Amino acid sequence: MKRFLWVGLMAGVTACAGAADFSRVDAGSIAMRGPIAEGDVDKLRLLATPGTALLRVNSDAGDPQAAMQLARLVRQLRLDIAIDTMCAGSCALYVFPAALRKSIPADAVLALQESAFLRARMDRVQMRRSLVDAGVAAEDLDSETAALASQLAETAAQEAAFALELGIAPAFYRDFRQVAAQADSVRQRFPDQEAAVYWWPAAARLQRCYGIGRVQEGKRAARMLPDGYLYVPALSALVMGDQALQVCP
């Protein structure tokens, strides 16, 4: 199976074409635009200088393994992160929590999807269905399903090691399941029935429940009330809040 198809299935999208663009904004900041792909960590490393303190992001998808590599460099460089418009998928799962300080302005969105942990628990029937939808030939389904299961398990193990290394609570990569379950009922009264489901955990929950601190966010609550969700046309996304989740210790 070609790499772009692997990446798409692991990242929850049909395909992740291209890679992120990195550019210097000023002496202290770098901008990242687009989906995260293999080799992006080297782009950031080449641009970063001793005076670089901030990574500005607008990213809606990406390769989980490449995003974990990028996140480790963000942590090593002790960069802050500021979301210009959106930080979704692999950007939200890995790069955002790795930053020193995190900023979500009032007009920006943090949007998590299924983690590698949850994708690895997909049953074989679901995997085969995903591969059929992706255009895999019938004669290749058995071998490709086995290969996909192995790849998902490997990525989930890498994600667990990443969380342990950065001090992120495992629940951060597991709680999306309850959020997605509640989203099913929201869809019944939502005009875009095909909207992808994302989760936007509040700053207080990130700190208390998952050990992801130093998050500053704009007037998020006002945007999501009274129904506890937000529709983002740029993502064709239904972004859910924390209402499906129990209060953490």
C-alpha positions, 0 to 999 in steps of 0.5 A, a space after each residue: 500500500 502506498 504511503 499516502 494511503 497508510 497516512 490517510 487511514 491512520 490520520 482519519 482522512 481519505 488522504 493527506 496530500 503534500 506537507 506543511 510549509 514552514 516560514 519565518 515570521 520574524 526573529 522570534 517566530 516561525 509559521 507552520 501551514 498545512 498537514 504534517 508529513 515526514 520530513 517536516 521536523 527537518 524543516 523546523 530544525 533548519 529554520 529554528 535559531 536560538 532566538 526562536 520562541 514561537 510556532 504559529 500553526 494552521 494545520 488540519 491533519 497529518 501523519 501521526 508518526 511525523 507529528 510525534 517527531 515534530 512535537 519532540 523537537 518543539 519540546 526540545 526547543 521549548 517553543 510556545 505555540 499559537 493557533 492562527 486558525 486551527 490545530 486539528 488531528 495530529 497537530 492537536 494530538 501531539 504538537 500542541 501538548 508538546 509546546 511550552 505555552 499554548 495560545 488559542 485565540 478567540 477565533 481559533 479552534 483546537 480539534 482532536 480526533 481519534 488517537 492511534 490508541 483508539 484506531 488500533 482498536 478498530 475491528 477487522 471488519 471496519 479495517 476491511 471496510 476502510 480499505 475497500 472505501 480507499 480503493 484496495 482491490 478485493 484480492 489484496 484485502 486480506 494482506 492489506 488488512 493484516 498490514 494495516 492492523 500491524 501498522 496501527 498497533 505500532 503507531 499506538 505503541 509509539 503514541 503511548 511512549 510519546 505520552 509517557 515521555 511528555 508526561 501526558 495522561 493516557 486518558 487524553 488519547 482515550 476520551 474521544 470515544 465518549 465524545 464521539 458517542 454523544 456526537 451521534 445524538 447531536 447529528 440528528 439535529 445538526 444540518 451537516 450530517 456528514 460533518 466529521 466529529 472533533 473534540 475541543 477539551 477546555 483549558 481547565 480539563 487539559 490541565 486537571 485531567 491530562 497534565 497539559 498546562 499553560 493553555 490560554 484560550 479565548 472566549 471558547 465557552 461563549 462560542 459553544 454554548 448553549 448546545 456545547 458544540 461548534 460547527 467549523 465550515 473550514 473543516 466541515 466539522 462538528 466540534 464537541 466540548 467536554 459535556 460527555 465526559 466525567 469530571 476528573 479527579 
